[in-house]
Structures are given as C-alpha cells and as structure tokens.
Amino acid sequence: MKSWRAPVEVKVVAALLIGLPVAWALLDLIPVLSAGSSLAIYRTPALALILGGVVTTGLAVKMGSARVGGLVVTVVFALLHAFLLLGAELWFNKVFSGLSFFGYGYAFVLLNSMPLKRHLLGAEA
C-alpha cells in the first residue's frame, strides 16, 4: 500500500483509535515509574489498542463490519473514560479522560458520516 487513498474522516478515525490508547499507555508510565505500580495497569490500554487496531485494519481494507465494530468500540471506551473521569483523583488523569471521552465521541460521529459510509460501501451508501 503505497499511499492510503481514503477520505480524511477515515484517517482521523484511524488516528483516534490508535493514538488514544498509545497516549493512555504513556500516561500510565507515571504511576508505574513513581509509585511502583504493577504492569497490570496496561491491560485496558492494550485491549483498547488491539480493538482499535482491528477496527482500523477493517477500515483500511474496506470491510463493512468494521464500521459496526468501531461504533461498539467507541461507545464502550467513551463510557469507560467517562467513568474514569468521575473517579480519578489526579488532575491530569481527569483531563486525559475528558479528552479521551470527547475523542471517542468524535470518532463515533465520524463513523456515522457519509464519506466513511461511501468509503466502505461504495456508491450504494
């Protein structure tokens, strides 16, 4: 794949679904390095990265089911970040969870956009 020819909406969704879990894993370095927390803290960001990678791969190869899977992934992780926002004690965790909530919400909106549907389904969208 020399150049990924896709609408901007598809590329933004892919960047959000891959970038948010990577940023979450980097943010989790703070408790691991400072408080001696265990590496089990990386389970949820790793799951988000794996699921986001599966959805992104499906969008890249134009699988129609990737859109439905992406909708489910964005709703689940947006709700997770909403609850993390409510329960966080550190201010930077609150800020990150709020931004991630809005990022997953924006990805949800873009997954429902017509350019993404045309990318996956073609002219019959």
N, C-alpha and C positions, 0 to 999 in steps of 0.2 A: 504494500500500500504506500505508494509514493507520496500522495497528498490525500488527506481525508476530505473528500468533497461532500460536505453536509451543511445544512443551514446553521446559522450562528446559535440558534436555540438548542440544537442537539449538542454542539460543542460546549455550551455553557452548562447544560445538564451533566454532561460527562465530567467537566471540571469540578462541579459541585459534588458529585457523587464520589469522586476520587479524592478531591482536595480537602473536604471537611473531615473525613476520618484520619487523613495524614496529619492535619493540624491538631486534631484531638489527641493523637498519639504523641505528638511533640509536646502538647500541653501536659500530658501525663508524665513527662520526664521530671517535672518539678517535684511531685511527691515521691517519686522513685529515688531521685538523687538527694533530696534534702531530708525527707522523713524516713527513708529506708523502707518504703512501701514495697510490697511484693510485685512481681511481674504479672500477677493475675489481673492487675488493673488494665492490662492491654487486651483482655478478651473481647470486650464490647467494641472498642475501636477496630480491632482486627476483623470482627464479624461485619461491621459496617463497611470496611474496606473490601472484604470479599464479596459481599452482596452488591455493593456499588460497582465493583469490577465486572461482575456477571451482567448487571444491567447495562453498563457501558459497552461491553463486548456485544451484547444483543443489539444495542442501538447502532453500533458500527457495522454489523453485518445485516442490518435491516430486518430483524426479527420482530414481528408484530407483538408477540407476547412480552417483549422487553418493556414495552410501554406499561402494560398492566403490572408487571413485576416492579417496575420503577415507581409506579403510584403506591404500591404497597410498601416498598422500602422507604419512600419519602415520608409517608404518613407515620409509620412505626418509629422512625428515628426523629421525626419532628416532635412527636408526643414524648419520646424519651428525653429529648433535650428540654422540652417544656417542664417536665417533672424535675430534671436536674437543675433547671433554673430556679425552681421553687425551693429545692432542698440544699442548694450549695451555700457554703459558708464563706468561701473566699471570693472576693470581688472579681478576680479575673476569671474564675470559673463561671460566675453569673454572666459576665459579659460574653464569654465564649459560647455558653449555652444559649443565650439570647440570639446571638448572631447565627449560630447553627440552626436554631429553630426557624429563623427567617430564611436562611439559605435553603433548608429542606422545603420550606413552604414555597419558595420561588421556583425550586426545581419541580415541585408538584404542578404549579401553574404552567411552567414551560412544557411539561409532559402532556398537558391538555391542549397545547397550542396547535393551530392548524399547520404551520410549517413542519412541526415534528410529525404530525399525522401524515402529511404528504410525503415526508422522507421515508416513513415506514411502509405506508400503504400504496403510494404512488398516486395516480390520477383518480382512483376511486374513493379517495378520502373525502 
